Amino acid sequence: MLKKITNYFVIPFAICVILVTALFPEKTVDMTNFSTEGLELNYTVSEDIALLATNETMDHNISYDRYFPYLGKSYLGFREALAFKESQGNYFTVNDLGYLGKYQFGAETLKLLGVYNPQFFLYTPELQEKAFLANSERNKWILRKDISRFVGKEIHGITVTESGILAAAHLAGPGSVKKFLRSFGEYNFSDAYGTSISSYMKRFSGYDTSFIKPNQKAKANL
């Protein structure tokens, strides 16, 4: 009985499918009507975001291999390279001298930038990024005449570049960089760890820091 009922429904359904297929055959798509001509389809990954392996000797004279995002000589490349040197890019670190965060800011420098709560600063990455840019803008304004005068010249075998000057100012302050440049390298300040202005001038040379605009009153505001 069940078999007869099944046949009663299945057979007419099959006939309907056959009729629909016969009356409405599948239309063949003519692919010649479709083209990607004129569309921007260049998705090749550039060198700026490729992973680059380097073998680098750090200040403690231990050589090792490490991988990091290669950002080229852009402002981001400058910022991240400097951050890696300062703290290995760690927002939440404090060194044994009390310098804070990814870029190792001192409390007095933060006050100049309008930041009066070091604890809040340490746990607010966005504020740290704004502080780095504001400090760079302030230093670029202070050093604007020296940048104009010395960029392209050689001091003790180091070609002076704007990014090298700004990196050295981050390390030692703009006043010390003025003394270095105007003494043609005779005054070469080193920090408590022995890192000198000339080493930063060389290490961070040639980056594009045109994104940083001179600003005497730059502040780090959220």
Backbone bond lengths (Angstrom), bond angles and torsions (degrees), N, CA, C in turn:
res aa  C-N    CA-C-N  psi(-1)  N-CA   C-N-CA  omega(-1)  CA-C   N-CA-C  phi
1 M - - - 1.468 - - 1.524 111.27 -
2 L 1.366 116.10 -45.89 1.466 121.34 179.38 1.514 110.56 -61.20
3 K 1.330 116.63 -38.77 1.464 120.91 -179.74 1.511 110.87 -63.03
4 K 1.354 117.05 -39.83 1.456 120.75 179.87 1.529 111.19 -66.53
5 I 1.349 116.34 -39.42 1.467 119.99 179.76 1.530 110.25 -65.75
6 T 1.344 115.96 -40.53 1.460 120.53 179.18 1.512 110.72 -62.02
7 N 1.322 116.15 -44.55 1.467 120.34 179.36 1.527 110.98 -63.25
8 Y 1.327 115.42 -33.49 1.461 120.91 -178.88 1.533 111.47 -61.64
9 F 1.337 117.07 -34.92 1.473 120.91 -179.99 1.535 113.06 -93.45
10 V 1.320 117.27 -39.16 1.457 120.70 -173.27 1.514 112.05 -69.70
11 I 1.331 116.77 -44.42 1.460 120.30 -175.20 1.528 111.76 -62.63
12 P 1.356 119.26 -47.44 1.475 118.12 177.14 1.525 112.38 -62.44
13 F 1.325 117.49 -37.05 1.473 120.67 179.51 1.528 110.75 -62.15
14 A 1.330 116.29 -42.43 1.460 120.90 179.58 1.526 110.87 -64.09
15 I 1.341 115.93 -39.05 1.467 120.05 179.08 1.529 110.05 -63.54
16 C 1.344 115.97 -41.40 1.478 120.09 179.53 1.529 111.21 -61.80
17 V 1.335 116.14 -42.91 1.456 120.14 179.38 1.523 110.89 -60.87
18 I 1.314 116.91 -42.86 1.459 121.30 179.67 1.526 111.08 -62.51
19 L 1.363 115.88 -42.44 1.472 119.63 -179.06 1.532 111.41 -65.82
20 V 1.359 116.79 -42.51 1.463 120.28 -179.83 1.523 110.65 -62.71
21 T 1.328 115.33 -41.33 1.468 120.09 -179.73 1.518 111.27 -64.22
22 A 1.326 115.55 -37.47 1.463 119.75 -178.76 1.530 111.38 -72.45
23 L 1.338 115.33 -40.19 1.461 119.21 -176.22 1.526 112.92 -78.14
24 F 1.354 116.52 -31.14 1.463 120.37 -177.43 1.527 109.89 -126.68
25 P 1.307 116.71 74.36 1.471 119.59 -178.77 1.530 111.12 -63.53
26 E 1.332 115.90 149.19 1.476 121.05 179.80 1.520 110.07 -61.90
27 K 1.324 114.39 131.23 1.463 119.30 -177.50 1.525 109.61 -82.13
28 T 1.304 116.62 131.45 1.460 121.57 177.68 1.529 109.27 -79.42
29 V 1.352 116.49 129.43 1.465 121.25 -179.38 1.525 109.32 -83.27
30 D 1.316 115.63 126.93 1.460 121.08 177.61 1.526 108.57 -86.91
31 M 1.345 117.51 102.98 1.455 122.24 -175.08 1.527 112.97 -69.85
32 T 1.311 116.99 -11.14 1.470 118.77 178.82 1.538 111.02 -69.96
33 N 1.348 115.82 -14.28 1.465 119.29 178.57 1.525 112.70 -82.69
34 F 1.325 116.17 -4.30 1.455 120.28 -176.84 1.531 109.61 -118.20
35 S 1.333 116.46 136.47 1.453 120.61 -177.80 1.521 109.93 -151.53
36 T 1.344 116.26 150.02 1.472 121.68 174.54 1.526 110.98 -102.57
37 E 1.322 116.08 10.86 1.459 120.01 -178.16 1.530 110.53 -61.53
38 G 1.336 115.75 131.57 1.460 120.69 178.02 1.512 115.07 89.64
39 L 1.344 117.13 -8.66 1.463 119.87 179.15 1.519 110.48 -86.88
40 E 1.360 116.06 146.56 1.460 121.40 176.64 1.522 108.64 -82.77
41 L 1.316 116.57 103.45 1.462 121.07 -175.43 1.514 112.02 -123.58
42 N 1.332 117.43 29.99 1.455 120.68 179.89 1.519 109.94 -88.49
43 Y 1.339 116.55 98.68 1.453 121.33 -179.63 1.526 112.02 -110.42
44 T 1.328 116.15 22.34 1.456 119.92 179.72 1.525 110.06 -65.02
45 V 1.325 117.23 131.78 1.458 120.99 178.05 1.525 108.51 -71.75
46 S 1.317 116.49 126.29 1.459 120.84 -177.62 1.521 110.88 -83.69
47 E 1.326 115.32 170.25 1.453 120.26 178.04 1.518 111.59 -62.84
48 D 1.338 116.25 -28.34 1.457 120.15 -175.20 1.521 113.26 -62.82
49 I 1.350 117.53 -23.53 1.452 118.30 -179.77 1.529 112.29 -121.25
50 A 1.325 116.29 9.11 1.457 119.62 176.43 1.517 109.62 -75.46
51 L 1.322 116.39 155.52 1.455 119.93 176.97 1.519 109.34 -85.06
52 L 1.299 115.00 128.10 1.456 121.01 -177.16 1.512 109.47 -115.72
53 A 1.337 117.15 129.19 1.460 120.53 175.68 1.517 108.55 -92.57
54 T 1.316 116.15 133.65 1.453 120.29 176.76 1.509 110.26 -129.59
55 N 1.303 114.81 154.92 1.460 121.18 174.30 1.516 106.38 -118.58
56 E 1.323 116.16 108.01 1.456 120.06 -169.46 1.519 110.79 -127.48
57 T 1.318 116.36 142.50 1.455 121.45 175.85 1.509 108.99 -96.76
58 M 1.324 116.31 122.44 1.453 121.16 -178.12 1.519 110.08 -87.41
59 D 1.356 116.32 178.75 1.451 121.36 -174.36 1.525 112.86 -62.16
60 H 1.352 115.82 -28.07 1.459 118.01 -179.68 1.527 112.25 -86.85
61 N 1.356 115.10 12.84 1.469 121.86 172.31 1.522 114.02 65.26
62 I 1.326 116.73 26.98 1.458 120.22 174.20 1.521 107.55 -105.04
63 S 1.314 116.70 121.93 1.454 120.95 -178.75 1.525 108.94 -93.73
64 Y 1.339 116.16 134.51 1.451 119.45 -179.56 1.515 109.04 -155.60
65 D 1.344 115.02 163.33 1.459 120.58 177.21 1.522 108.76 -95.72
66 R 1.345 115.11 140.67 1.453 118.66 175.57 1.528 108.75 -147.74
67 Y 1.302 115.38 155.31 1.455 121.54 178.70 1.526 108.86 -113.91
68 F 1.321 117.55 138.95 1.451 120.12 177.17 1.523 108.78 -150.61
69 P 1.340 117.77 155.88 1.457 119.39 178.79 1.519 110.14 -65.58
70 Y 1.314 117.24 124.54 1.464 121.19 -177.03 1.525 108.65 -89.00
71 L 1.320 116.68 112.79 1.450 122.38 -175.51 1.515 112.49 -104.48
72 G 1.315 116.55 10.08 1.449 120.06 177.76 1.517 112.29 66.96
73 K 1.323 115.37 -151.45 1.460 121.55 -177.35 1.527 111.86 -101.06
74 S 1.315 116.91 26.11 1.463 121.72 178.53 1.528 110.78 -76.45
75 Y 1.334 115.38 173.90 1.466 119.70 174.66 1.525 110.35 -59.36
76 L 1.344 116.92 -41.90 1.461 119.82 178.92 1.523 110.94 -62.96
77 G 1.335 115.56 -38.11 1.461 119.16 176.56 1.517 111.13 -62.07
78 F 1.323 116.11 -43.45 1.464 121.70 177.31 1.524 110.93 -60.27
79 R 1.313 115.78 -50.09 1.472 121.37 -177.11 1.525 111.82 -60.75
80 E 1.343 116.01 -46.77 1.463 119.11 -175.85 1.525 111.96 -74.08
81 A 1.323 117.08 -33.54 1.469 119.46 177.03 1.528 110.60 -65.15
82 L 1.325 116.13 -42.33 1.457 120.58 178.76 1.522 110.73 -66.34
83 A 1.330 116.54 -40.66 1.465 120.77 178.17 1.521 111.29 -62.49
84 F 1.333 116.19 -40.15 1.464 118.79 -179.91 1.519 110.79 -65.00
85 K 1.325 116.45 -38.99 1.463 119.75 178.17 1.525 110.94 -66.20
86 E 1.332 117.28 -38.56 1.453 121.26 -176.46 1.526 112.62 -73.69
87 S 1.339 116.63 -44.55 1.474 119.04 -171.08 1.518 114.49 -145.18
88 Q 1.339 116.72 9.73 1.459 122.27 -170.24 1.527 110.68 60.10
89 G 1.336 115.78 28.12 1.462 121.18 174.96 1.515 114.83 77.02
90 N 1.337 117.89 19.78 1.463 122.11 -176.07 1.528 110.63 -92.21
91 Y 1.322 116.77 112.97 1.463 120.96 179.66 1.535 112.81 -64.18
92 F 1.301 117.52 -28.53 1.460 120.58 -165.22 1.532 113.95 -108.05
93 T 1.315 115.97 21.28 1.464 119.28 -178.22 1.528 111.29 -98.41
94 V 1.328 115.03 149.70 1.467 122.57 173.50 1.521 106.49 -130.59
95 N 1.345 117.73 125.72 1.459 118.08 -178.29 1.529 110.84 -83.90
96 D 1.317 116.44 178.14 1.469 119.78 -173.31 1.519 112.51 -73.06
97 L 1.351 117.42 -5.27 1.468 120.72 174.62 1.528 111.86 -101.97
98 G 1.329 115.60 1.59 1.459 120.11 177.03 1.511 115.77 90.48
99 Y 1.335 117.58 9.76 1.459 119.84 178.75 1.528 109.49 -79.71
100 L 1.321 114.75 141.99 1.463 120.88 -164.29 1.523 114.72 -111.75
101 G 1.321 115.27 139.57 1.448 122.36 163.01 1.506 117.27 77.03
102 K 1.306 113.60 -167.11 1.460 123.24 -173.73 1.521 112.19 -58.72
103 Y 1.347 116.35 -36.93 1.462 120.81 -176.29 1.524 112.92 -107.93
104 Q 1.336 116.45 5.94 1.469 122.57 175.13 1.535 111.98 55.72
105 F 1.316 115.61 63.45 1.455 121.73 177.59 1.523 111.10 -85.59
106 G 1.322 115.68 142.84 1.453 121.52 171.21 1.519 110.19 -88.28
107 A 1.326 116.03 156.71 1.464 120.94 -176.55 1.527 111.97 -61.04
108 E 1.333 118.05 -37.57 1.458 120.91 -178.20 1.525 111.73 -68.18
109 T 1.316 116.96 -39.64 1.473 119.80 176.62 1.519 110.17 -64.62
110 L 1.328 117.14 -39.30 1.460 120.21 179.04 1.523 111.47 -61.96
111 K 1.318 117.39 -37.23 1.477 120.30 177.75 1.527 111.08 -61.79
112 L 1.338 116.71 -39.11 1.463 120.28 177.71 1.532 111.11 -61.78
113 L 1.333 115.40 -26.99 1.467 120.65 -178.11 1.524 112.03 -94.87
114 G 1.330 116.72 3.83 1.461 120.54 177.74 1.510 114.63 87.14
115 V 1.329 117.39 18.60 1.469 121.43 -179.87 1.530 108.09 -110.21
116 Y 1.340 116.27 117.19 1.464 120.45 -174.09 1.528 113.21 -117.41
117 N 1.316 115.96 2.28 1.466 120.19 179.54 1.527 109.12 -122.10
118 P 1.331 117.50 90.63 1.476 120.70 -176.82 1.526 113.47 -59.11
119 Q 1.327 117.01 -35.31 1.469 120.05 -179.12 1.523 110.44 -66.19
120 F 1.320 116.69 -44.42 1.468 120.62 176.93 1.526 110.14 -63.35
121 F 1.316 116.28 -42.07 1.466 121.80 178.52 1.524 110.75 -57.65
122 L 1.332 116.22 -45.22 1.469 121.19 -176.24 1.519 111.92 -61.00
123 Y 1.327 117.60 -34.62 1.463 120.48 -175.73 1.530 112.66 -105.00
124 T 1.346 115.91 21.70 1.459 119.90 177.78 1.533 109.11 -129.45
125 P 1.329 118.10 87.39 1.471 121.19 -177.69 1.523 113.81 -54.32
126 E 1.329 117.86 -38.72 1.461 119.85 -178.95 1.527 110.79 -61.42
127 L 1.327 116.69 -39.42 1.461 120.63 178.70 1.523 110.72 -67.15
128 Q 1.325 117.39 -36.10 1.464 120.74 178.07 1.529 111.04 -63.85
129 E 1.319 116.87 -40.31 1.468 119.94 178.48 1.529 110.84 -66.06
130 K 1.322 116.27 -40.42 1.463 119.85 178.36 1.529 110.86 -66.75
131 A 1.328 116.38 -36.47 1.469 120.39 178.66 1.523 110.56 -65.84
132 F 1.322 116.94 -39.43 1.467 119.31 179.21 1.524 110.71 -62.55
133 L 1.330 116.48 -46.21 1.461 119.76 -179.40 1.528 110.58 -65.67
134 A 1.330 117.10 -44.61 1.465 120.51 -179.29 1.525 110.99 -62.16
135 N 1.310 117.22 -42.20 1.462 120.74 179.36 1.533 111.08 -64.79
136 S 1.319 115.99 -39.56 1.468 120.40 178.14 1.531 110.55 -65.93
137 E 1.331 116.60 -39.86 1.462 120.28 178.26 1.535 110.49 -64.67
138 R 1.302 115.97 -41.91 1.465 120.56 179.17 1.534 110.37 -64.07
139 N 1.331 116.11 -46.01 1.469 119.78 179.63 1.527 111.60 -64.13
140 K 1.319 116.05 -36.86 1.467 119.14 -179.55 1.534 109.97 -66.26
141 W 1.322 117.23 -35.39 1.461 119.89 177.36 1.534 110.55 -67.57
142 I 1.336 116.54 -45.33 1.465 120.66 -179.59 1.527 111.43 -62.25
143 L 1.333 116.38 -35.90 1.461 121.52 -174.15 1.525 113.25 -100.60
144 R 1.321 117.22 12.34 1.460 120.18 -172.39 1.529 112.74 -57.99
145 K 1.338 117.67 -40.22 1.463 120.39 -179.79 1.520 111.30 -70.40
146 D 1.332 116.49 -36.88 1.470 120.17 178.90 1.528 110.95 -70.34
147 I 1.320 116.49 -35.80 1.469 120.02 175.92 1.518 109.61 -61.31
148 S 1.325 115.86 -46.41 1.473 120.51 179.67 1.532 111.51 -62.61
149 R 1.319 116.38 -36.86 1.468 120.81 -174.32 1.525 113.23 -81.28
150 F 1.339 117.55 -38.53 1.462 119.34 -167.50 1.536 115.52 -105.80
151 V 1.343 118.11 -19.74 1.468 118.85 -178.09 1.534 109.89 -58.75
152 G 1.321 115.82 129.70 1.462 121.89 -178.82 1.514 113.93 98.84
153 K 1.332 116.43 -16.54 1.462 119.83 178.36 1.527 110.23 -85.99
154 E 1.319 116.00 163.93 1.461 121.25 177.73 1.518 110.40 -108.74
155 I 1.333 114.74 134.63 1.458 121.09 174.72 1.522 107.61 -128.46
156 H 1.304 116.45 116.24 1.471 122.72 -177.47 1.526 111.61 51.75
157 G 1.327 115.74 42.23 1.466 121.04 177.03 1.511 115.04 81.01
158 I 1.334 117.28 3.14 1.468 121.37 -179.66 1.523 108.69 -106.02
159 T 1.320 116.90 125.06 1.459 120.47 175.10 1.517 108.87 -76.31
160 V 1.308 116.39 123.20 1.465 121.37 -177.09 1.527 109.48 -77.60
161 T 1.331 116.16 129.18 1.465 122.28 175.84 1.527 108.68 -128.28
162 E 1.312 115.03 161.68 1.464 118.86 179.30 1.526 111.58 -61.28
163 S 1.331 116.98 -43.94 1.465 119.37 -178.96 1.515 111.71 -64.70
164 G 1.337 116.77 -36.13 1.460 119.66 176.29 1.514 111.85 -63.38
165 I 1.344 116.12 -41.35 1.461 120.95 177.63 1.524 110.96 -62.33
166 L 1.336 116.80 -45.16 1.465 120.34 -177.73 1.522 111.81 -68.40
167 A 1.321 116.82 -36.26 1.469 119.61 176.41 1.517 110.73 -65.76
168 A 1.329 116.63 -42.69 1.461 120.84 178.76 1.526 110.96 -64.41
169 A 1.332 116.72 -35.06 1.467 120.91 177.83 1.522 110.46 -67.88
170 H 1.320 117.17 -33.93 1.460 120.24 175.73 1.531 110.32 -65.34
171 L 1.306 116.10 -38.53 1.466 121.24 179.82 1.525 111.98 -70.85
172 A 1.328 116.91 -50.42 1.465 121.04 -165.63 1.519 114.67 -117.57
173 G 1.331 116.63 -7.20 1.454 119.93 -175.70 1.519 111.05 92.90
174 P 1.333 117.58 149.30 1.465 120.81 -176.17 1.528 113.69 -64.30
175 G 1.339 117.17 -30.83 1.468 119.36 179.38 1.512 112.12 -63.81
176 S 1.324 116.70 -41.98 1.466 120.48 178.61 1.520 111.71 -66.72
177 V 1.325 116.26 -34.67 1.467 119.65 178.65 1.527 110.32 -68.49
178 K 1.327 117.27 -38.99 1.465 120.26 175.12 1.530 110.10 -56.38
179 K 1.333 116.24 -46.42 1.463 120.60 -178.97 1.527 110.99 -63.47
180 F 1.327 116.94 -40.38 1.468 121.00 178.49 1.524 110.30 -60.12
181 L 1.320 116.06 -49.79 1.460 120.32 -176.44 1.522 111.78 -67.04
182 R 1.307 116.23 -45.26 1.467 119.79 -174.35 1.522 113.16 -75.95
183 S 1.335 115.77 -15.97 1.471 119.12 173.35 1.523 110.71 -98.06
184 F 1.340 115.90 5.77 1.468 122.72 -176.82 1.536 111.40 51.63
185 G 1.339 113.57 45.06 1.459 120.29 171.89 1.516 115.47 90.02
186 E 1.329 117.47 -3.59 1.472 118.92 179.87 1.535 110.82 -67.31
187 Y 1.329 115.22 -37.04 1.471 119.68 173.58 1.522 106.87 -93.43
188 N 1.324 117.06 110.81 1.466 121.04 -174.96 1.531 109.10 -131.18
189 F 1.310 115.23 80.65 1.463 122.01 -176.72 1.529 111.43 -58.15
190 S 1.340 115.93 141.88 1.469 122.32 172.18 1.518 108.97 -124.23
191 D 1.330 117.07 143.59 1.464 119.77 178.84 1.525 110.84 -79.87
192 A 1.333 116.95 -174.12 1.464 121.69 -175.33 1.519 112.98 -63.54
193 Y 1.317 116.90 -18.92 1.465 121.15 179.79 1.524 112.27 -99.03
194 G 1.327 116.60 4.59 1.465 120.53 177.08 1.508 115.01 86.83
195 T 1.342 117.30 9.59 1.459 120.72 178.89 1.526 108.98 -83.16
196 S 1.315 116.99 126.04 1.466 121.48 -172.83 1.522 112.60 -100.33
197 I 1.329 114.41 162.05 1.463 120.33 174.47 1.524 110.64 -58.27
198 S 1.320 116.74 -44.45 1.469 119.77 -177.40 1.526 111.75 -63.22
199 S 1.333 117.38 -34.71 1.470 119.63 179.78 1.525 111.20 -66.94
200 Y 1.339 117.08 -38.56 1.463 120.61 176.77 1.521 110.54 -71.58
201 M 1.320 116.19 -37.87 1.461 120.80 178.93 1.538 109.94 -58.41
202 K 1.311 115.77 -39.58 1.462 120.98 -179.14 1.527 111.60 -79.41
203 R 1.320 116.69 -45.45 1.458 121.50 -173.36 1.532 112.25 -64.62
204 F 1.332 116.91 -35.34 1.464 120.17 -174.53 1.527 112.20 -110.97
205 S 1.303 116.37 30.76 1.471 120.52 -179.92 1.529 110.66 -78.71
206 G 1.310 115.30 152.31 1.460 121.49 168.39 1.507 117.20 81.36
207 Y 1.328 119.47 8.63 1.465 120.92 176.46 1.540 109.08 -82.03
208 D 1.321 115.38 154.79 1.462 120.68 176.93 1.531 108.58 -87.39
209 T 1.320 116.76 103.98 1.464 120.96 -179.05 1.526 111.50 -109.42
210 S 1.327 116.50 24.85 1.468 120.33 179.24 1.526 111.37 -66.45
211 F 1.330 117.21 -20.27 1.465 121.40 176.74 1.529 110.87 -62.96
212 I 1.328 117.32 -28.61 1.467 122.62 -179.32 1.524 108.44 -81.32
213 K 1.318 117.10 118.43 1.456 122.27 -178.70 1.533 110.16 -100.82
214 P 1.325 118.12 134.62 1.474 120.16 178.55 1.526 110.95 -59.27
215 N 1.333 115.92 128.56 1.467 119.81 -177.88 1.523 109.22 -150.64
216 Q 1.304 115.38 106.54 1.463 121.12 -176.74 1.527 112.13 -61.94
217 K 1.313 116.96 -31.65 1.464 121.38 -174.14 1.528 113.21 -109.06
218 A 1.301 117.84 24.51 1.461 121.45 -177.54 1.518 111.42 -60.00
219 K 1.329 116.11 135.02 1.458 123.12 178.87 1.527 109.44 -130.92
220 A 1.321 114.87 156.77 1.467 120.74 177.32 1.529 107.54 -98.80
221 N 1.320 116.10 99.01 1.462 121.20 -178.27 1.508 110.28 -119.06
222 L 1.326 116.43 134.13 1.462 120.55 175.35 1.525 109.95 -79.99
